[in-house]
Amino acid sequence: MYAVAGRVKDEDIALVRDRTSIADVIGETVTLRSAGGGNLKGLCPFHDEKSPSFNVAPARGVYYCFGCGQGGDAIKFLMDAEHLSFIESVERLASKAGIQLRYDTDGAAPAGPRPQAGQRQRLIAAHASAVEFYRDQLGSPGARKAREFLAERGFGRDSAEKYGCGFAPDSWDALSKHLRLQGFTADELITAGLSKTARSGSLIDRFRRRLLWPIRDLSGDVIGFGARKLFDDDDGPKYLNTPETPIYKKSHVLYGIDHAKREIAKRGRAVIVEGYTDVMACHEAGEPTAVATCGTAFGIDHIGVLRRLLMDSDSFTGEIIYTFDGDAAGQKAALRAFEEDQRFVGRTFIAVSPDNMDPCELRLARGDLAVRDMIAGREPLVDFALRHTISRFDLDTVEGRVEAMRRAAPLVAKIKDREKRPEYARKLAGDLGMDLEPVQRAVNNALRGDAAAEQQAAPRPAAHSPQRLVERDALKLALQEPVLAGPMFDVVGPDNYGDPVLRAVREAIEAAGGAGSAVSGVVWIEKVRNACTDLAGQVAVGELSVEPLLIDGVPDPHYVQVTLAKLQLPRVTQVIRDRKSKLQRLNPVTSKDQYLALAGELFSLEQQARALREQAAGGM
């Protein structure tokens, strides 16, 4: 079915890069906003940050994070964000762009129509086929119980189709046989979590006699399933999910994120519910920002997914609304959410359904409006956490009030909106029946402890010197505007760069053929990156390819001339100092020829320095 894998032709890779919109690719994972100058920015998907430092330059097809140093083109982004190989990333982008890739072979095997796809693509393809199989089975006579389950919860055929619901038939190997006939191997099906090996050694289905929900990633690819028990004689757990696989990591997955991502970004809020039917109920009730975890507690990695969609930052006031049952387990989950919430800068709330009903039950009992009202009646999570914390102590005693203050004060200190802290301290004092002064002192002590820890964990980097800024700007011109800067840039050699990393980038530009030989775009930037033998230099290439120039507006030849003059002037000045020092040590009588030659060189250098100063003064 597939030929031996070969190497994608270089011209096809270049075509993929040229036809791919990096903003669209990254925009499926990261909420991007304008950063000026045609660039975009958002929260980095590769590390946890409060303020956006992840920059995308659509015109050049590259991205770079000034926080963690990750950078590259659309191919590199998919490799890092979705753990794809280079060939898998190229194939995915080529498929979206409608490009038929061609492959080189090493001559050891005959060429075929295409090589075997990467593992991720095979696993995704297997899941896509499984979705169709399970959907078809939902209409079969044996799936009556599954259809009744959905109907009893207010979901008809249209809803089932919208969310891709399916049914695993009463068969040990129906899906496995179906997928094997489509060319998938037993190893692939086991790796995908769709099949498993029976004690007898035969291949059997992982899910049997269950209602299924496909679980999708941010890009919309199905990566796993959630399966609900329907029959009393099924001795398995109530819910059974796909096991951990190369493409399914439950700590990173949120059910419904593919439906909700655009509304989350648009409305600036996300609603966290506990089950698949709760997500469906919220969406059908007019709250399309609902998502749920898949067989695990809501945790740090889930927060990272939502923060990037919410564009959460120090100046952003996005909302996270948790919905929990009002029982003890629900309260415990809410308090755990408050602790994790400190990674959010946006406002966080809790919505408790009346009579401890979940959103699906509430919709059935009282209609769509009741679900929206529950969410609209949300309470700030900090209020809930404070009330729950002090409720555990006897406030009629001095010991109880003091201990409650000690436990609650750190919660007030963690409130991200500084202007609200004094008011919450005052509220806490009133709830405890204490004077404000000791409560405020306890909050301040907690604040000082947090600030010291934060300062120790995140030292500020030193600022760039003025000359380093000029060196960086010269390289930015060569990377971002090679057609404009190339002829002038190429004649100014690497010796003018005092920073060894920046010098390595300059040498890589020369090794790549020089800026004068380039055409602006991602292919040129990747060529320079590949030519750079210094690892720090490779990172710098990504950084410099998106960093704004030190000019407002569009650069012109005059700006290039001024920048390169400023770049050269320090080195020429230093050479003049060295030559003057050497000249003073020479005897003009005994070393006449050497003296005259050095004096002539010094005269030329001073003329050059004068010209550079005049050029440098004519700009910025």
MONORQUI-V706648 format. One record per residue. RES is the residue in three letters. OMEGA is omega in whole degrees, -180 to 180 (NA if undefined). Layout:
res: [RES;RES]
omega: [OMEGA;OMEGA]
//
This chain:
res: [MET;TYR;ALA;VAL;ALA;GLY;ARG;VAL;LYS;ASP;GLU;ASP;ILE;ALA;LEU;VAL;ARG;ASP;ARG;THR;SER;ILE;ALA;ASP;VAL;ILE;GLY;GLU;THR;VAL;THR;LEU;ARG;SER;ALA;GLY;GLY;GLY;ASN;LEU;LYS;GLY;LEU;CYS;PRO;PHE;HIS;ASP;GLU;LYS;SER;PRO;SER;PHE;ASN;VAL;ALA;PRO;ALA;ARG;GLY;VAL;TYR;TYR;CYS;PHE;GLY;CYS;GLY;GLN;GLY;GLY;ASP;ALA;ILE;LYS;PHE;LEU;MET;ASP;ALA;GLU;HIS;LEU;SER;PHE;ILE;GLU;SER;VAL;GLU;ARG;LEU;ALA;SER;LYS;ALA;GLY;ILE;GLN;LEU;ARG;TYR;ASP;THR;ASP;GLY;ALA;ALA;PRO;ALA;GLY;PRO;ARG;PRO;GLN;ALA;GLY;GLN;ARG;GLN;ARG;LEU;ILE;ALA;ALA;HIS;ALA;SER;ALA;VAL;GLU;PHE;TYR;ARG;ASP;GLN;LEU;GLY;SER;PRO;GLY;ALA;ARG;LYS;ALA;ARG;GLU;PHE;LEU;ALA;GLU;ARG;GLY;PHE;GLY;ARG;ASP;SER;ALA;GLU;LYS;TYR;GLY;CYS;GLY;PHE;ALA;PRO;ASP;SER;TRP;ASP;ALA;LEU;SER;LYS;HIS;LEU;ARG;LEU;GLN;GLY;PHE;THR;ALA;ASP;GLU;LEU;ILE;THR;ALA;GLY;LEU;SER;LYS;THR;ALA;ARG;SER;GLY;SER;LEU;ILE;ASP;ARG;PHE;ARG;ARG;ARG;LEU;LEU;TRP;PRO;ILE;ARG;ASP;LEU;SER;GLY;ASP;VAL;ILE;GLY;PHE;GLY;ALA;ARG;LYS;LEU;PHE;ASP;ASP;ASP;ASP;GLY;PRO;LYS;TYR;LEU;ASN;THR;PRO;GLU;THR;PRO;ILE;TYR;LYS;LYS;SER;HIS;VAL;LEU;TYR;GLY;ILE;ASP;HIS;ALA;LYS;ARG;GLU;ILE;ALA;LYS;ARG;GLY;ARG;ALA;VAL;ILE;VAL;GLU;GLY;TYR;THR;ASP;VAL;MET;ALA;CYS;HIS;GLU;ALA;GLY;GLU;PRO;THR;ALA;VAL;ALA;THR;CYS;GLY;THR;ALA;PHE;GLY;ILE;ASP;HIS;ILE;GLY;VAL;LEU;ARG;ARG;LEU;LEU;MET;ASP;SER;ASP;SER;PHE;THR;GLY;GLU;ILE;ILE;TYR;THR;PHE;ASP;GLY;ASP;ALA;ALA;GLY;GLN;LYS;ALA;ALA;LEU;ARG;ALA;PHE;GLU;GLU;ASP;GLN;ARG;PHE;VAL;GLY;ARG;THR;PHE;ILE;ALA;VAL;SER;PRO;ASP;ASN;MET;ASP;PRO;CYS;GLU;LEU;ARG;LEU;ALA;ARG;GLY;ASP;LEU;ALA;VAL;ARG;ASP;MET;ILE;ALA;GLY;ARG;GLU;PRO;LEU;VAL;ASP;PHE;ALA;LEU;ARG;HIS;THR;ILE;SER;ARG;PHE;ASP;LEU;ASP;THR;VAL;GLU;GLY;ARG;VAL;GLU;ALA;MET;ARG;ARG;ALA;ALA;PRO;LEU;VAL;ALA;LYS;ILE;LYS;ASP;ARG;GLU;LYS;ARG;PRO;GLU;TYR;ALA;ARG;LYS;LEU;ALA;GLY;ASP;LEU;GLY;MET;ASP;LEU;GLU;PRO;VAL;GLN;ARG;ALA;VAL;ASN;ASN;ALA;LEU;ARG;GLY;ASP;ALA;ALA;ALA;GLU;GLN;GLN;ALA;ALA;PRO;ARG;PRO;ALA;ALA;HIS;SER;PRO;GLN;ARG;LEU;VAL;GLU;ARG;ASP;ALA;LEU;LYS;LEU;ALA;LEU;GLN;GLU;PRO;VAL;LEU;ALA;GLY;PRO;MET;PHE;ASP;VAL;VAL;GLY;PRO;ASP;ASN;TYR;GLY;ASP;PRO;VAL;LEU;ARG;ALA;VAL;ARG;GLU;ALA;ILE;GLU;ALA;ALA;GLY;GLY;ALA;GLY;SER;ALA;VAL;SER;GLY;VAL;VAL;TRP;ILE;GLU;LYS;VAL;ARG;ASN;ALA;CYS;THR;ASP;LEU;ALA;GLY;GLN;VAL;ALA;VAL;GLY;GLU;LEU;SER;VAL;GLU;PRO;LEU;LEU;ILE;ASP;GLY;VAL;PRO;ASP;PRO;HIS;TYR;VAL;GLN;VAL;THR;LEU;ALA;LYS;LEU;GLN;LEU;PRO;ARG;VAL;THR;GLN;VAL;ILE;ARG;ASP;ARG;LYS;SER;LYS;LEU;GLN;ARG;LEU;ASN;PRO;VAL;THR;SER;LYS;ASP;GLN;TYR;LEU;ALA;LEU;ALA;GLY;GLU;LEU;PHE;SER;LEU;GLU;GLN;GLN;ALA;ARG;ALA;LEU;ARG;GLU;GLN;ALA;ALA;GLY;GLY;MET]
omega: [-180;177;175;-175;176;-177;179;-180;-177;-179;177;176;178;179;177;179;-176;-175;-178;173;-178;178;179;-179;-178;-180;176;-178;-173;174;-175;176;-179;177;-179;179;-179;179;178;177;179;179;-174;178;-174;174;-176;180;-179;179;-176;176;-179;-174;178;177;-176;-178;-180;176;-177;175;175;176;180;178;-176;176;177;179;179;180;-178;179;-180;180;179;179;-177;-174;-176;175;178;170;179;-178;178;179;179;-178;179;-180;178;179;180;-178;-179;-178;175;-177;174;-173;171;174;-177;178;-178;-178;179;179;179;-179;177;179;176;-178;178;-175;-178;-179;178;-180;177;180;178;179;178;178;179;178;180;179;-178;177;179;-178;-179;178;-177;179;-178;-177;-178;-179;179;179;179;179;-180;-178;180;179;172;-178;179;-177;-178;179;180;179;-179;-177;174;-177;-179;-178;174;-172;178;-180;-178;-173;-177;-180;-178;179;-180;-178;177;178;178;174;178;-178;177;179;179;-178;177;179;-180;-178;179;-179;176;-179;178;179;180;-179;180;-179;180;-179;176;-178;-179;176;-178;172;-173;171;175;179;-174;174;-177;-178;179;178;175;-178;180;-180;168;-173;-177;178;-178;-171;-177;-179;174;-175;178;179;-179;176;179;-178;173;177;177;-180;177;-179;-177;176;-170;180;180;-170;173;180;179;-176;-180;177;-169;-167;-177;179;176;179;-177;-175;179;177;176;179;-178;178;-170;-175;-179;-179;176;176;180;-178;180;-180;-179;-179;179;174;-171;179;-175;175;-180;174;-175;175;179;180;176;-172;-173;-177;176;178;179;178;-177;-179;-180;178;-177;-176;-176;-179;-178;-177;-175;-176;177;-176;169;-178;177;172;180;173;-179;-179;-176;-180;179;178;179;179;-180;179;176;178;178;179;179;-177;-179;174;176;171;179;-180;-177;-174;172;177;-179;-178;178;178;176;177;173;-176;180;179;180;179;179;-174;-170;173;-177;-177;-180;178;180;178;179;-179;179;-179;-178;179;177;-176;179;177;179;-177;179;-179;-179;-178;-176;-180;-178;-175;178;-176;175;180;178;-179;-179;-179;-179;180;177;178;-179;-179;-174;-177;178;178;177;-180;-178;179;-171;178;-174;-177;-180;-175;180;-179;178;176;178;179;-180;178;178;179;-179;-176;-178;173;-178;-172;-180;178;179;179;178;178;-180;177;178;179;-180;178;180;-178;179;179;-179;-179;180;-176;-174;177;-179;178;179;-180;177;174;180;-178;178;177;178;179;179;-178;178;179;177;177;-179;-178;-174;-177;-175;180;180;-170;-170;-176;180;-176;-171;-178;179;-169;-178;-177;-180;-178;-179;179;-176;179;179;176;179;177;179;179;178;177;178;180;179;177;179;-179;-179;-180;-170;170;-176;175;-173;-179;178;-179;178;178;178;-180;-180;-179;-177;-179;-179;-176;178;177;177;176;-179;178;179;-180;-177;-178;179;-177;-179;175;180;180;173;-179;-175;179;179;-180;179;179;178;-179;180;-179;-179;175;178;179;-174;-170;-179;-179;179;179;179;178;178;179;180;-179;178;179;-180;-179;180;-179;-179;174;-176;-180;-177;-180;-173;-177;180;-180;-179;179;-179;178;178;178;180;178;179;179;180;175;179;179;178;180;179;178;179;178;-179;-179;-176;-176;-165;NA]
//
